[in-house]
Amino acid sequence: MATSQLAVKKTFWTSTLFFPGVIWLCSRLLIWIVMLQLAPHLPIPAGGEPPKLGWEVFNGWDSGHYQHIAVNGYEYVDDGKEHNIAFFPLFPLMVKVMMSLGLSFEVAGTLINNGAFLIALYCVYSFVKQQYGENQAQWTTAVLAFSPGSMFAGVIYTEGLYLALSTAALQAFDNRKYGWTALWGAMASATRPTGIAMIPAFIIAAWRQRKPPIAYLSGLATATGLLLYSLYCASQFGEPLAFIHAQKAWRSSLGFDWIAWEKMLMQIFIGARNWQGNETKYFLHPLLLSLIIVLGYVLWRFRNKLGSLTVDFGFAALILLLWLIIGDPLINAVSIFGSLYLLWRLSFGSKYNQGIFYPGVTPVTTIYGFCGIGLILASGGTISLSRIAYGIVSTSIALGVFLSHRPRWGYFTIGLFSIILVCMSVRFAQGLWVG
């Protein structure tokens, strides 16, 4: 009797209906409590500002551009300065509709992004469970909800909406529902520039899997949102690619930005203070980094003698120290190179330690991940790399599937993610740049 009740209780807590909602609520409560209750009582750092009160705390940085679009519409002049035409239209249009019902911009924007993120978690859970199983679905949902980038799914940004639409499009494509693929994909390409990556992903996946012609058409139809926005730009400003030209204010040129990447890598290896002066004056950073590398080698070299528990906790402590001394440059670099590694290792199924077989990520998911990361690298610059990479759901799926077979590392990862998520939430509330 007790065993039966336990089984029923376990099924209820881990069910498709319940689990994503609980994970969503826990991660959102963490962000809201930090931003609304903790941040106002912390000292204001240099360059920061006292946290705003109430719903306004979720309005910061790019949120101002969406507010201007929703209230006053788009503006653009080809002068190399920041113009809100660079921000795609679906999210501010939805906010404007909500505002017409009497809601303020802050309430409308926060509700839409958080509500869409809840839908995204359900879509991801369903998609991954269908492809791999319940355990993988739970880990992937937890990774997506507690990743540092999920802070942007809690404020007035487009992360939640784009994740919901792109995941729905990927799942529809795998389920051969090509009409829905076209619809969700078109809406995704009208939400964020990375939606462009879905077009080649669907076409290449259709070719690899020898899908019927309608699959190719659905992939091409994904560009509808982008094309409609381009037509709007042409009619309003006489420039169909105005949203691309406006990116110059954030990224001076397209293509891999060697200078920006050199700067980021130097900040990792010699420290930001040394890079600012273009010479090594502060030796503590490279000294600590060297010590961590040496300790990491020792753990790996004597892993058989030390035991898996000691080695795992040792590496976990070293990773935490790395983040403490390097910060954002490390997160940005790992977001890109770590994602590429996981997508590569999980592309078509690989065998790992102790004969465990890891099912491969579905072709469309993998290809979309590679196309999305490639688009990031080709767009130029290193601004907000971790946030943009987070919006590509393939990276979270790859990490979730990977961690599902290494629960000890999974718990450590979720714990580290939660710490960074708290720090990012405090910084955003204090008006500091995050990304």
For each residue, the residues with C-beta under 8 A, 3 or more apart:
1: 4 5
2: 5 6
3: 6 7
4: 1 7 8
5: 1 2 8 9
6: 2 3 9 10
7: 3 4 10 11
8: 4 5 11 12
9: 5 6 12 13
10: 6 7 13 14
11: 7 8 14 15
12: 8 9 15 18
13: 9 10 18 19 22
14: 10 11 18 19 134 138
15: 11 12 18 19
16: 19 20 122 125 126 129 137
17: 21
18: 12 13 14 15 21 22
19: 13 14 15 16 22 23 125 138 141
20: 16 23 24 118 121 122 124 125 141
21: 17 18 24 25 118 121 122
22: 13 18 19 25 26
23: 19 20 26 27 121 141 142 145 146
24: 20 21 27 28 117 118 121 145
25: 21 22 28 29
26: 22 23 29 30 145
27: 23 24 30 31 145 146 150 154 421
28: 24 25 31 32 114 154
29: 25 26 32 33
30: 26 27 33 34 146 418 421 422 425
31: 27 28 34 35 150 151 154 421 425
32: 28 29 35 36 154
33: 29 30 36 37 38
34: 30 31 37 38 39 422 425 426 429
35: 31 32 38 39 51 57 58 425 426 428 429
36: 32 33 39 40 54 57
37: 33 34 40 41
38: 33 34 35 41 42 422 426
39: 34 35 36 42 51 57 425 426 429 430
40: 36 37 50 51 429
41: 37 38
42: 38 39 426 430
43:
44: 48 49 50 430
45: 48 430 432
46:
47: 432
48: 44 45 427 430 431 432
49: 44 430 431
50: 40 44 430
51: 35 39 40 57 429 430 431
52: 56 57 59 429
53: 56 57
54: 36 57 106
55: 58 59 104 106 107 110
56: 52 53 59 106
57: 35 36 39 51 52 53 54 60 429
58: 35 55 63 106 109 110 154 155 156
59: 52 55 56 63 64 67 105 106 109 155 156
60: 57 63 64 155 156 428 429 431
61: 64 428 433 434
62: 65 66 87 157
63: 58 59 60 66 67 109 155 156 157
64: 59 60 61 67 68
65: 62 68 69 84 86 87
66: 62 63 69 70 84 87 91 92 95 109 156 157 158
67: 59 63 64 70 71 105 109 156
68: 64 65 71 72 75 84
69: 65 66 72 73 74 84 87 89 92
70: 66 67 92 93 95 96 99 105 108 109
71: 67 68 96 99 105
72: 68 69 75
73: 69
74: 69 84 85 89 236
75: 68 72 83 84 85
76: 83 84 85 233 236 237 239 242 246
77: 81 83
78: 239 242 245
79:
80: 248 249
81: 77 249
82: 86 246 249 250
83: 75 76 77 86 246 249
84: 65 66 68 69 74 75 76 87
85: 74 75 76 233 237 242 243 246
86: 65 82 83 243 246 247 249 250
87: 62 65 66 69 84 91 92
88: 91 158 190 191 192 193 195 225 229 243
89: 69 74 92 93 190 229 232
90: 93 94 161 187 190 191 225
91: 66 87 88 94 95 109 112 113 158 161 191
92: 66 69 70 87 89 95 96
93: 70 89 90 96 97
94: 90 91 97 98 112 161
95: 66 70 91 92 98 99 105 108 109 112
96: 70 71 92 93 99 100
97: 93 94 100 101
98: 94 95 101 103 107 108 111 112
99: 70 71 95 96 102 103 104 105 108
100: 96 97
101: 97 98
102: 99
103: 98 99 107 108 111
104: 55 99 107 108
105: 59 67 70 71 95 99 108 109 156
106: 54 55 56 58 59 109 110 156
107: 55 98 103 104 110 111
108: 70 95 98 99 103 104 105 111 112
109: 58 59 63 66 67 70 91 95 105 106 112 113 156
110: 55 58 106 107 113 114 154 155 156
111: 98 103 107 108 114 115
112: 91 94 95 98 108 109 115 116 160 161
113: 91 109 110 116 117 153 154 155 156 157 158 159 160 161
114: 28 110 111 117 118 153 154 160
115: 111 112 118 119 160
116: 112 113 119 120 153 160 161 163 164
117: 24 113 114 120 121 150 153 154 159 160 163 164
118: 20 21 24 114 115 121 122 160
119: 115 116 122 123 164
120: 116 117 123 124 144 153 160 163 164 167 393
121: 20 21 23 24 117 118 124 125 141 144 145
122: 16 20 21 118 119 125 126
123: 119 120 126 127 164 167 168 171
124: 20 120 121 127 128 137 140 141 144 163 167 393 396 397
125: 16 19 20 121 122 128 129 137 138 140 141
126: 16 122 123 129 130 137 171
127: 123 124 130 131 167 170 171 174 397
128: 124 125 131 132 136 137 140 141 397 400 401
129: 16 125 126 132 133 134 136 137
130: 126 127 171 174
131: 127 128 136 174 359 361 362
132: 128 129 136 137 359 401 404
133: 129 136 137
134: 14 129 137 138
135: 138 139 404
136: 128 129 131 132 133 139 140 359 400 401 404
137: 16 124 125 126 128 129 132 133 134 140 141 400
138: 14 19 125 134 135 141 142 404
139: 135 136 142 143 400 401 403 404 410
140: 124 125 128 136 137 143 144 396 397 399 400 401 404
141: 19 20 23 121 124 125 128 137 138 144 145 400
142: 23 138 139 145 146 400 410 414
143: 139 140 146 147 396 399 400 403 413 414 417
144: 120 121 124 140 141 147 150 163 393 396 400
145: 23 24 26 27 121 141 142 150
146: 23 27 30 142 143 150 414 417 418 421
147: 143 144 150 390 396 417 421
148: 151 331 386 390 417 420 421 424
149: 152 153 159 386 387 389 390 391
150: 27 31 117 144 145 146 147 153 154 159 390 421
151: 31 148 154 155 421 424 425 428 434
152: 149 155 157 159 387 390
153: 113 114 116 117 120 149 150 157 159 160 163
154: 27 28 31 32 58 110 113 114 117 150 151 160 425
155: 58 59 60 63 110 113 151 152 428
156: 58 59 60 63 66 67 105 106 109 110 113
157: 62 63 66 113 152 153 160
158: 66 88 91 113 161 162 191 192
159: 113 117 149 150 152 153 162 163 387 390 391
160: 112 113 114 115 116 117 118 120 153 154 157 163 164
161: 90 91 94 112 113 116 158 164 165 191
162: 158 159 165 166 188 191 192 194 195 391
163: 116 117 120 124 144 153 159 160 166 167 391 393
164: 116 117 119 120 123 160 161 167 168
165: 161 162 168 169 184 185 187 188 191 195
166: 162 163 169 170 184 185 188 195 198 368 391 392 393
167: 120 123 124 127 163 164 170 171 393
168: 123 164 165 171 172 180 184
169: 165 166 172 173 180 181 184 185 188 198 222
170: 127 166 167 173 174 198 364 365 368 393
171: 123 126 127 130 167 168 174 175
172: 168 169 175 177 178 180 181 184
173: 169 170 176 177 178 181 202 205 215 218 219 364
174: 127 130 131 170 171 362 364 365
175: 171 172
176: 173 211 215
177: 172 173 180 181
178: 172 173 181 182 214 215 217 218
179: 182 183 218
180: 168 169 172 177 183 184
181: 169 172 173 177 178 184 185 202 215 218 219 221 222
182: 178 179 185 186 217 218 221 222 224
183: 179 180 186 187
184: 165 166 168 169 172 180 181 187 188
185: 165 166 169 181 182 188 189 195 198 199 202 218 219 221 222 225
186: 182 183 189 190 221 222 223 224 225
187: 90 165 183 184 190 191 225
188: 162 165 166 169 184 185 191 192 195 198 222 225
189: 185 186 195 196 198 199 222 223 224 225 226
190: 88 89 90 186 187 195 225 226 228 229
191: 88 90 91 158 161 162 165 187 188 195 225
192: 88 158 162 188 195 391
193: 88 196 243 375 379
194: 162 197 372 375 376 388 391 392
195: 88 162 165 166 185 188 189 190 191 192 198 222 225 226
196: 189 193 199 223 226 375
197: 194 200 201 368 371 372 374 375 392
198: 166 169 170 185 188 189 195 201 202 219 222 368 371
199: 185 189 196 202 203 219 220 222 223
200: 197 203 204 219 367 371
201: 197 198 204 205 219 364 367 368 371 372
202: 173 181 185 198 199 205 206 215 216 218 219 222 364
203: 199 200 206 207 216 219 220
204: 200 201 207 208 367 371
205: 173 201 202 208 209 211 219 363 364 367 368
206: 202 203 209 211 215 216 219
207: 203 204 210 211 216
208: 204 205 363 367
209: 205 206 215 363
210: 207
211: 176 205 206 207 214 215 216
212: 215
213: 216 217
214: 178 211 217 218
215: 173 176 178 181 202 206 209 211 212 218 219
216: 202 203 206 207 211 213 219 220
217: 178 182 213 214 220 221
218: 173 178 179 181 182 185 202 214 215 221 222
219: 173 181 185 198 199 200 201 202 203 205 206 215 216 222
220: 199 203 216 217 223
221: 181 182 185 186 217 218 224
222: 169 181 182 185 186 188 189 195 198 199 202 218 219 225
223: 186 189 196 199 220 226 227
224: 182 186 189 221 227 228
225: 88 90 185 186 187 188 189 190 191 195 222 228 229
226: 189 190 195 196 223 229 230
227: 223 224 230 231
228: 190 224 225 231 232
229: 88 89 190 225 226 232 233 243
230: 226 227 233 234 240 241 243
231: 227 228 234 235 240
232: 89 228 229 235 236
233: 76 85 229 230 236 237 239 240 241 242 243
234: 230 231 237 238 239 240
235: 231 232
236: 74 76 232 233
237: 76 85 233 234 242
238: 234
239: 76 78 233 234 242 245
240: 230 231 233 234
241: 230 233 244 245
242: 76 78 85 233 237 239 245 246
243: 85 86 88 193 229 230 233 246 247
244: 241 247
245: 78 239 241 242 248
246: 76 82 83 85 86 242 243 249
247: 86 243 244 250 251 379
248: 80 245 251 252 253
249: 80 81 82 83 86 246
250: 82 86 247 381 383
251: 247 248 254 257 379 380 381 383
252: 248 380 381
253: 248 257 380
254: 251 378 379 380
255: 378 380
256: 261 377 378 380
257: 251 253 260 261 380 381 382
258: 261 262
259: 262 263
260: 257 263 264 380 381 382
261: 256 257 258 264 265 382
262: 258 259 265 266
263: 259 260 266 267 275 382
264: 260 261 267 268 329 332 333 382
265: 261 262 268 269 329 333
266: 262 263 269 270 274 275
267: 263 264 270 271 272 275 326 329
268: 264 265 326 329 330 333
269: 265 266 286 289
270: 266 267 274 275 280 285 286
271: 267 274 275 282 284 285 286 325
272: 267 275 276 329
273: 276 277 281 282 285
274: 266 270 271 277 279 280 281 282 285 286
275: 263 266 267 270 271 272 278
276: 272 273
277: 273 274 281
278: 275
279: 274
280: 270 274 283 286
281: 273 274 277
282: 271 273 274 285
283: 280 286 287
284: 271 287 288
285: 270 271 273 274 282 288 289 325
286: 269 270 271 274 280 283 289 290
287: 283 284 290 291
288: 284 285 291 292 321 325
289: 269 285 286 292 293 322 325 326
290: 286 287 293 294
291: 287 288 294 295
292: 288 289 295 296 318 321 322
293: 289 290 296 297
294: 290 291 297 298
295: 291 292 298 299 314 318
296: 292 293 299 300 315 318
297: 293 294 300 301
298: 294 295 301 302
299: 295 296 302 303 306 310 311 314 315 318
300: 296 297 303 311
301: 297 298
302: 298 299 305 306
303: 299 300 306 308 311
304:
305: 302
306: 299 302 303 310 311 314
307: 310 311
308: 303 311 312
309: 312 313
310: 299 306 307 313 314
311: 299 300 303 306 307 308 314 315
312: 308 309 315 316 408 409 412
313: 309 310 316 317
314: 295 299 306 310 311 317 318
315: 296 299 311 312 318 319
316: 312 313 319 320 409 412 416
317: 313 314 320 321
318: 292 295 296 299 314 315 321 322
319: 315 316 322 323 416
320: 316 317 323 324 416
321: 288 292 317 318 324 325
322: 289 292 318 319 325 326 330
323: 319 320 326 327 330 331 416 420
324: 320 321 327
325: 271 285 288 289 321 322
326: 267 268 289 322 323 329 330
327: 323 324 330 331
328: 331 332 386 435
329: 264 265 267 268 272 326 332 333
330: 268 322 323 326 327 333 334
331: 148 323 327 328 334 335 386 420
332: 264 328 329 335 336 382 385 386 435
333: 264 265 268 329 330 336 337 385
334: 330 331 337 338
335: 331 332 338 339 385 386 389 390 395
336: 332 333 339 340 373 376 377 385 389
337: 333 334 340 341
338: 334 335 341 342
339: 335 336 342 343 369 373 389 392 394 395 398 399
340: 336 337 343 344 370 373
341: 337 338 344 345
342: 338 339 345 346 395 398 399 402
343: 339 340 346 347 361 366 369 370 373 394 395 398
344: 340 341 347
345: 341 342 350 358 402
346: 342 343 349 350 358 360 361 366 398 401 402
347: 343 344 350 360 361 366
348: 360 366
349: 346 357 358 359 360
350: 345 346 347 358 360
351: 355 356 357 358
352: 356 358 405
353: 356
354:
355: 351
356: 351 352 353 405
357: 349 351
358: 345 346 349 350 351 352 401 402 405
359: 131 132 136 349 401
360: 346 347 348 349 350 366
361: 131 343 346 347 365 366 369 394 397 398 401
362: 131 174 365 366
363: 205 208 209 366 367
364: 170 173 174 201 202 205 367 368
365: 170 174 361 362 368 369 393 394 397
366: 343 346 347 348 360 361 362 363 369 370 394
367: 200 201 204 205 208 363 364 370 371
368: 166 170 197 198 201 205 364 365 371 372 392 394
369: 339 343 361 365 366 372 373 392 394 395 398
370: 340 343 366 367 373 374
371: 197 198 200 201 204 367 368 374 375
372: 194 197 201 368 369 375 376 389 392 394
373: 336 339 340 343 369 370 376 377 389 392 395
374: 197 370 371 377 378
375: 193 194 196 197 371 372 378 379
376: 194 336 372 373 379 385 388 389
377: 256 336 373 374
378: 254 255 256 374 375
379: 193 247 251 254 375 376
380: 251 252 253 254 255 256 257 260
381: 250 251 252 257 260
382: 257 260 261 263 264 332 385
383: 250 251 435
384: 387 388 435
385: 332 333 335 336 376 382 388 389 435
386: 148 149 328 331 332 335 389 390 435
387: 149 152 159 384 390 391 434 435
388: 194 376 384 385 391 392
389: 149 335 336 339 372 373 376 385 386 392 395
390: 147 148 149 150 152 159 335 386 387 395 396
391: 149 159 162 163 166 192 194 387 388
392: 166 194 197 339 368 369 372 373 388 389 395
393: 120 124 144 163 166 167 170 365 396 397
394: 339 343 361 365 366 368 369 372 397 398
395: 335 339 342 343 369 373 389 390 392 398 399
396: 124 140 143 144 147 390 393 399 400
397: 124 127 128 140 361 365 393 394 400 401
398: 339 342 343 346 361 369 394 395 401 402
399: 140 143 339 342 395 396 402 403 413
400: 128 136 137 139 140 141 142 143 144 396 397 403 404
401: 128 132 136 139 140 346 358 359 361 397 398 404 405
402: 342 345 346 358 398 399 405 406
403: 139 143 399 400 406 407 409 410 413
404: 132 135 136 138 139 140 400 401 407 410
405: 352 356 358 401 402
406: 402 403 409 410
407: 403 404 410 411
408: 312 411 412
409: 312 316 403 406 412 413
410: 139 142 403 404 406 407 413 414
411: 407 408 414 415
412: 312 316 408 409 415 416
413: 143 399 403 409 410 416 417
414: 142 143 146 410 411 417 418
415: 411 412 418 419
416: 316 319 320 323 412 413 419 420
417: 143 146 147 148 413 414 420 421
418: 30 146 414 415 421 422
419: 415 416 422 423
420: 148 323 331 416 417 423 424
421: 27 30 31 146 147 148 150 151 417 418 424 425
422: 30 34 38 418 419 425 426
423: 419 420 426 427
424: 148 151 420 421 427 428 434
425: 30 31 34 35 39 151 154 421 422 428 429
426: 34 35 38 39 42 422 423 429 430
427: 48 423 424 430 432 433 434
428: 35 60 61 151 155 424 425 431 432 434
429: 34 35 39 40 51 52 57 60 425 426
430: 39 42 44 45 48 49 50 51 426 427
431: 48 49 51 60 428
432: 45 47 48 427 428
433: 61 427
434: 61 151 387 424 427 428
435: 328 332 383 384 385 386 387
